[in-house]
Structures are given as structure tokens and as C-alpha cells.
Amino acid sequence: MMGYYVIAGIIFLVSSYVSNKLKSKFKHYSKVHLQNGMSGAEIAQKMLDDNGIRDVQVISTPGMLTDHYNPRNKTVNLSQGVYNQRNAAAAAVAAHEVGHAVQHATAYNWLTLRSKIVPAVGIASKFSNIVIMVGLALSVGGSVFGNLVFLIGIILFAVTTLFTFITLPVEYDASNRALAWLEDANMVTREEYNGAKDALKWAARTYLVAALGSLATLLYFISMFLGRRD
């Protein structure tokens, strides 16, 4: 299992670096105040209006970087700072989350696919690690049943890995929609646009690191399984 801990350690270090960089970027661009004076909530509402979306509500949610779009109740949930603040970081986040609402309204293929597999991912993420560990314990000594349990755990983990990669085009597309609208609607100056773009770039990298980390772990488990069969 030493290889697993090495991979986990590397993933943790890279994730921590990207996460800290993201927080630093948002802190920096939170100081770049919007010349139009609009808050994140107002930015989100205007983007919804400009896209003809009338059935989505913009609401405030507790926490930091807790912003998300909920397709079930059609709400753009903005953290309290983003909801109230009037800066490049808030504009970027608010427009990004509305980007997801636009995806939903236009039946964006990758978002539709991701939504369909959410129930399966919920089950897989809950049980994959447990099943893998049980399978490893039972497979000591070459137990066929243990190897089967291990394989089932790997399949469950593969489902969660697939989800992380399906998430990538969803997140990148939402950012592209956000940046295009901010520019086309003349919502930001060039400096503000560059700040929003940089902030969203680092936000996207958190999803990329998660996907690559999940893939590396999956490949390690597969190599273990094949090694035990030999």
C-alpha cells in the first residue's frame, strides 16, 4: 500500500497548492472594485435576464467559496461575500454560476450527462473505498472472492473518476460563458476582465487536479488488481 500513500501524498500537496493559490487570487481580485458598482447578486441577475432566464432565483448562502448552481430548485447560490461584494472576484464567481444556469436552460450535453449519473456517483463515492479495503483484506493469500470484491470496489471508484472528468467540460464551459458575457455586455473594464479570467482559471484547476488525482489512484488500484491476479 506504500504506493497508494505516495500517490495520496502527492495529490494532497498539489491540491493544497492549487487551493491556496485560488484563495490568494480571490483575495487579490476582491480588491479590484468594479467601476459599474454592481454587486455579485446584481451581476448574476442581469446575466440571467440577458439570457432570458426568468425561473431562476439568486440567493445568498453561508460560507466562503460555497457558490453553486442548484438545478433541482433552480437557484444560483452565492456565498455571502460574492452576493454582496462589488469586485472582479465576485463578478467572476457570480457569472460563472449563472453560466451553469444557462447550461441547464439550453440542455448543455455535458451538464445533462453529469446530472444523470449523480445518483450512481453518490452510491459509488460512499462505498468504493470501503469495498476496496475489504477486498484487499480478503484477497490476502490469493482469495478469488477477495479479488472479486476488490474488482467491484475498483469499478465503483471508476464511476467517481468518470464523474470528475465529465465535470471538467461543464466547469470550463461555464467559465467561458461567464467571461464572454462579462465582455460582450461591457460589464467590466479590461483590468477587471483580466482579474475575473485569472480567478476562474485557478478555480478550474482545482477540478483538473481532482480529476487527475482520481485517475492516478484508479490506475494504481488497477495495477494492484492485475498484479494480484498474476
C-alpha positions in Angstrom: 0.0 0.0 0.0 3.1 2.3 0.1 2.4 3.3 -3.5 -1.1 4.4 -2.6 0.2 6.6 0.2 2.8 8.2 -2.1 0.1 9.0 -4.7 -2.3 10.3 -2.0 0.5 12.5 -0.6 1.4 14.0 -4.0 -2.3 14.6 -4.7 -2.7 16.3 -1.3 0.3 18.6 -1.8 -0.8 19.6 -5.3 -4.4 20.1 -4.3 -3.3 22.2 -1.3 -1.1 24.4 -3.5 -3.9 25.0 -6.1 -6.4 25.6 -3.3 -4.2 28.1 -1.5 -3.4 29.8 -4.9 -7.1 30.0 -5.6 -7.8 31.7 -2.2 -4.9 34.1 -2.8 -6.2 35.0 -6.2 -9.7 35.7 -5.0 -8.4 37.7 -2.1 -6.3 39.8 -4.5 -9.1 40.3 -7.1 -11.5 41.1 -4.3 -9.6 44.4 -4.0 -10.3 45.2 -7.7 -13.5 47.1 -7.4 -16.0 47.2 -10.3 -16.4 50.5 -11.9 -20.1 49.8 -12.6 -20.7 49.4 -8.9 -22.7 46.3 -9.2 -22.7 43.5 -6.6 -22.3 39.8 -7.3 -26.1 39.3 -6.9 -26.8 42.1 -9.3 -24.3 40.7 -11.9 -25.9 37.3 -11.6 -29.5 38.7 -12.0 -28.5 40.8 -15.1 -26.8 37.8 -16.8 -30.0 35.7 -16.1 -32.1 38.5 -17.6 -29.9 38.9 -20.6 -30.2 35.2 -21.3 -34.0 35.3 -21.0 -34.0 33.1 -17.9 -36.9 34.1 -15.7 -37.3 31.0 -13.5 -34.0 31.0 -11.6 -33.6 32.8 -8.3 -30.3 34.3 -7.0 -29.9 33.7 -3.3 -27.2 34.1 -0.6 -25.6 31.0 1.1 -23.3 30.9 4.1 -19.6 30.2 3.9 -16.6 31.0 1.6 -16.3 29.6 -1.9 -19.6 27.8 -1.4 -21.1 29.2 -4.6 -23.0 26.8 -6.8 -26.0 26.4 -9.1 -28.7 24.0 -7.9 -30.6 22.6 -10.9 -33.2 20.9 -8.7 -34.7 24.1 -7.4 -33.2 26.4 -10.0 -31.3 28.7 -7.7 -27.9 30.4 -8.1 -26.4 30.2 -4.6 -23.8 32.8 -4.0 -21.6 32.9 -0.8 -22.3 36.0 1.3 -19.1 37.7 0.2 -19.8 37.2 -3.5 -23.5 38.1 -3.1 -22.8 41.5 -1.6 -19.4 42.5 -2.8 -18.7 44.7 -5.9 -15.4 43.5 -7.2 -13.8 41.4 -10.0 -13.7 38.2 -8.0 -17.4 38.5 -7.1 -18.3 39.3 -10.7 -16.4 36.2 -11.9 -18.0 33.8 -9.5 -21.5 35.1 -9.9 -21.3 35.0 -13.7 -19.7 31.5 -13.6 -22.6 30.1 -11.5 -25.1 31.7 -13.9 -23.2 30.0 -16.7 -24.4 26.7 -15.2 -27.9 28.1 -15.2 -27.6 28.9 -18.9 -26.2 25.4 -19.5 -29.3 24.0 -17.8 -31.7 26.2 -19.7 -30.1 25.2 -23.0 -29.7 21.5 -22.1 -26.0 21.5 -22.4 -25.0 17.9 -23.1 -22.2 17.5 -20.6 -24.3 19.0 -17.8 -27.2 16.7 -18.7 -25.0 13.7 -18.6 -23.5 14.7 -15.3 -26.9 15.1 -13.8 -28.0 11.7 -15.0 -25.1 9.9 -13.3 -25.2 11.8 -10.0 -27.3 9.1 -8.2 -24.8 6.4 -9.2 -21.9 8.6 -8.2 -23.4 9.2 -4.8 -23.5 5.4 -4.2 -20.1 4.8 -5.7 -18.3 7.6 -3.7 -19.9 6.3 -0.5 -18.9 2.7 -0.8 -15.9 2.5 -3.2 -13.1 2.9 -0.6 -14.8 0.6 1.9 -15.3 -2.1 -0.7 -11.7 -1.8 -2.0 -10.2 -2.1 1.5 -12.4 -5.1 2.3 -11.4 -6.7 -1.0 -7.7 -6.1 -0.2 -8.1 -7.7 3.2 -10.0 -10.7 1.9 -7.7 -11.2 -1.1 -4.6 -11.9 1.1 -3.4 -15.3 0.2 -5.0 -15.2 -3.3 -8.7 -15.5 -2.4 -10.8 -15.5 -5.5 -13.7 -13.9 -3.6 -11.5 -11.2 -2.2 -10.2 -10.4 -5.7 -13.8 -10.1 -6.9 -14.7 -7.7 -4.0 -11.6 -5.7 -4.9 -12.7 -5.5 -8.5 -16.2 -4.4 -7.6 -14.5 -1.6 -5.5 -12.4 -0.6 -8.4 -15.5 -0.4 -10.7 -17.2 1.8 -8.1 -14.1 4.1 -7.9 -14.0 4.2 -11.7 -17.5 5.7 -11.6 -16.4 8.5 -9.4 -13.3 9.1 -11.6 -15.5 9.3 -14.7 -17.6 11.9 -12.9 -14.6 14.1 -12.2 -13.7 14.1 -15.9 -17.3 14.8 -17.0 -17.2 17.8 -14.6 -14.3 19.4 -16.5 -16.1 20.5 -19.7 -19.0 21.6 -17.5 -16.9 23.9 -15.4 -14.7 25.2 -18.3 -17.8 25.9 -20.4 -19.5 27.8 -17.5 -16.4 30.0 -17.2 -16.2 30.6 -20.9 -19.9 31.6 -20.9 -19.3 33.9 -17.9 -16.2 35.6 -19.4 -17.9 36.1 -22.8 -20.9 37.7 -21.3 -18.9 40.0 -19.0 -17.0 41.2 -22.0 -19.9 41.4 -24.6 -22.2 43.1 -22.1 -19.5 45.6 -21.2 -19.9 44.7 -17.6 -16.2 45.1 -16.7 -13.1 47.1 -17.7 -10.1 45.3 -19.3 -8.4 45.2 -15.9 -11.5 43.7 -14.2 -11.9 41.2 -17.1 -8.3 40.0 -16.7 -8.8 39.6 -13.0 -12.0 37.6 -13.5 -10.3 35.4 -16.1 -7.3 34.7 -13.9 -9.6 33.8 -10.9 -11.7 31.5 -12.9 -8.6 29.9 -14.4 -7.4 28.8 -10.9 -10.9 27.7 -9.9 -10.9 25.4 -12.9 -7.5 24.0 -12.0 -9.0 22.6 -8.7 -11.3 20.4 -10.8 -8.4 19.4 -13.1 -6.2 18.4 -10.2 -9.1 16.4 -8.6 -9.7 14.5 -11.9 -6.0 13.7 -12.5 -5.6 12.7 -8.9 -8.6 10.4 -9.1 -7.3 8.9 -12.3 -3.9 8.2 -10.8 -5.4 6.5 -7.9 -7.7 4.4 -10.1 -4.7 3.3 -12.3 -2.8 2.3 -9.1 -5.7 0.2 -7.9 -6.0 -1.5 -11.4 -2.3 -2.2 -11.3 -2.6 -3.8 -7.9 -5.5 -5.9 -9.1 -3.6 -7.2 -12.1 -0.6 -7.9 -10.0 -2.6 -10.0 -7.6 -4.1 -12.0 -10.4 -0.6 -12.8 -11.7 
